[in-house]
Amino acid sequence: MNYEELLNYLEIEEAAQFEYFETMADLLENEEYIDSEAVYKLFEGADKEVSSQLIDEYFEDILEGLPEDAGEIYSLLHQVKLCLMGMITNLEEDSDLTRFNDEFCRFMNWYSHESEVELTPKDGGQPIYHNLRDAITSARLEKLGGEKYAFNFEPAMTYQPDSYTISFAELAAIGEEGEL
């Protein structure tokens, strides 16, 4: 998917309109491959503070959807959230946006395509395998009375976030405001 197709898919006319939770969700949950240059152009034209807030809101939403015994994947996703928020709010050079874009695209592809979670029905049956995005959806449906599963997130623990270093000031801001 190129830039024009991405804007059309997100139902926006320009990158500056990338400002709603649903738009971030549509971007991260897209089942089609999105060209990294298209994502770069999107974030290049989007408001960086708004993008950081959208990342925060989206990750908080998916973290809430995880089963209660999913501590390791929770920690990993929280670390990715902090990494992406820190990177997008501390852009000083074009190379910083490139680094953010590379990390964002790598996460997006892993989250919606490459990750694998094993779901075993609690009432018996063969395990099924979903990417992390779909496994979180199944966990949410379970909380609403849907089929019950035992989730094995271990196979999805292959993702390693960029080695972005979060500053003490950023950690303090998170503690006070809940965001970067």
SVG drawing of the C-alpha trace seen along z (x, -y; Angstrom):
<svg xmlns="http://www.w3.org/2000/svg" viewBox="-21 -19 41 50">
<polyline fill="none" stroke="black" stroke-width="0.4" points="0.0,0.0 1.5,-3.3 1.0,-6.7 -2.1,-7.7 -3.7,-4.3 -2.9,-4.6 -4.5,-8.0 -7.6,-6.6 -7.7,-3.6 -7.4,-5.8 -10.2,-8.0 -8.1,-11.2 -7.0,-13.7 -3.6,-14.6 -1.3,-13.5 -2.2,-16.5 -5.6,-14.8 -4.0,-11.8 -5.4,-12.7 -7.9,-10.1 -7.6,-6.8 -9.5,-4.9 -7.1,-6.1 -4.1,-4.8 -5.9,-1.5 -6.7,-1.2 -3.0,-1.8 -1.6,0.7 -4.3,3.4 -4.2,3.3 -4.0,6.7 -2.3,5.5 1.4,4.7 2.0,0.9 5.1,-0.5 7.4,-2.0 7.8,-5.1 4.0,-5.6 4.2,-5.4 7.2,-7.8 5.2,-10.4 2.3,-10.0 4.3,-10.7 6.3,-13.4 3.1,-15.4 1.3,-14.4 1.6,-16.4 4.2,-14.7 2.5,-15.4 -0.8,-14.1 1.0,-11.0 2.6,-10.4 -0.8,-10.6 -2.3,-8.2 0.4,-5.7 -0.2,-6.0 -3.9,-5.6 -3.6,-2.7 -1.1,-0.8 -3.2,-1.4 -6.2,0.0 -4.4,3.2 -2.7,3.6 -6.2,3.5 -7.3,6.3 -4.7,8.7 -5.6,11.6 -4.6,11.1 -1.8,13.8 0.0,12.2 2.7,10.4 5.6,10.9 3.8,9.8 2.4,6.9 5.9,5.8 7.1,6.1 4.2,4.0 4.7,1.4 8.4,1.2 7.5,0.8 5.0,-1.9 7.6,-3.9 10.1,-3.4 7.8,-4.7 6.5,-7.6 10.0,-8.7 11.2,-8.4 8.3,-10.4 8.5,-13.2 12.3,-13.6 12.8,-14.2 15.6,-16.5 16.9,-15.4 15.5,-13.5 17.4,-10.5 15.4,-10.4 12.1,-10.2 13.7,-7.5 14.6,-5.5 11.1,-6.0 9.5,-4.9 11.7,-1.8 10.7,-0.8 7.0,-1.6 6.9,0.4 8.8,3.3 6.3,3.3 3.3,3.0 4.4,6.0 5.2,8.1 2.0,7.2 -0.4,7.8 1.4,10.3 4.5,12.1 3.8,12.8 2.2,16.0 0.2,16.8 -1.2,20.2 -4.8,20.3 -6.0,23.6 -9.8,23.8 -10.4,24.4 -13.3,26.8 -10.9,29.0 -9.9,29.0 -6.9,28.4 -4.9,25.2 -5.3,22.4 -2.7,19.9 -3.2,16.2 -1.0,13.1 -0.9,11.0 -3.5,8.5 -6.1,11.3 -5.1,13.0 -5.9,9.8 -9.2,9.6 -10.0,13.1 -9.1,12.2 -11.5,9.2 -14.2,11.4 -13.6,13.9 -14.1,11.1 -17.5,10.4 -18.6,14.0 -17.0,15.5 -15.1,18.8 -12.5,19.3 -8.8,19.9 -5.5,20.6 -3.2,18.1 0.5,19.0 2.2,15.7 5.7,17.3 6.1,17.7 5.3,14.0 8.1,12.9 10.6,12.7 10.2,8.9 13.0,6.8 12.3,3.1 14.9,0.6 17.4,-0.3 16.0,-3.8 17.1,-5.1 14.4,-6.9 15.7,-9.8 15.0,-10.3 13.0,-13.4 10.8,-11.4 10.2,-8.8 9.3,-11.5 6.8,-13.0 5.2,-9.5 4.8,-9.2 3.2,-12.6 1.1,-12.7 0.8,-9.1 2.4,-10.0 5.5,-11.3"/>
</svg>
